[in-house]
Amino acid sequence: MLSLMKLPRVFTINQVPKVFHEDSIISGYRHPRSSATDCILSLFQLTNETLNIWTHFLPTWYFLWKLVTVVLIQTAWQDSFTWPLLVFLLSCCIYPLASSCAHTFSSMSARARHICFFFDYGALSFYSLGSAITYSAYVFPDKWVNSFFHRCYVPIAVLNTVICTSVACYSRYGETMYFTEFPECQSPKFSKYLRVVAFAYPYLFDNIPLFYRVFLCVGEGCTDNDTNILHYNHIALALLTGFLFATHLPERLAPGSFDYIGHSHQLFHVCGILGTHFQMKAIEQDMVTRRPWLLEQSIPNTFTNSLGAALFCVVVNFTIIILYSLPLLSFELPAK
Ligand SMILES: [Zn+2]
């Protein structure tokens, strides 16, 4: 069936506008004005985006299956202790889905590309809030439970989400201005740097209680249990994910050699998903083993500090994305 369809041809870096260029990727580009059908067909054709799409599309179903299991089998809606886990699992479904959609449709136009990645950044920022909500509910070390920091932690994480989405979208918006040669331009390198900071900062903040628990805490109340090994796995993979995103290795060492298979963005997706998998396992294990103690000692899980915070974040992120997208819709981006 597929062989009967005419698959769109692919292009080299010199044949597509600059805005579509990827660092050290020389070939395998799709047409910069692809139709939606061409974009979907490109899932079944080897381009430099194909594995970027699949490495996030398939895991979406894995996390969706986890979410459905928790909702249906554990009847999570009736148990407010489980609500933070629901938010986390929802964020684990949304971020790979948004990313695979962004990678699928990013070759429709320069404008579509920017808007697609605004949604990708919004979803990643929502995932960071999902992590913070579950850490507050299940992962905080005994010593810090009910402390002043613990009570401020989720509200600060909500604020961080707003900052992270705004800065990440601004980084891409600034890049747009660069390519349209507006006077307030900034270089793509600076945009990339800004984006790394926008995602590293909330990740580091979210992990303060975990890093303290597994690396620094000594004596009583450190929650030194069997789950820590899962947390170590997640942290190691998260570091590797950040490293791949920032360095563009291995393709930077041999430009053109990893265009289709093995470039840093694919590895970045795979490490990110594996990290999320271990993070989910660790959260679930902490949730089960610490449940009686947490129910007695910790801040109660309410609608406000779990589902409500998530809903608020979705609305605010969506508004930020719309605000950044509107100016792009009001003028034609030149195909440079
Ligand atoms: Zn991606």
Boltz pocket constraint, residues with backbone or C-beta under 6 A from the ligand:
constraints:
  - pocket:
      binder: B
      contacts: [[A, 52], [A, 99], [A, 103], [A, 265], [A, 269]]
      max_distance: 6.0
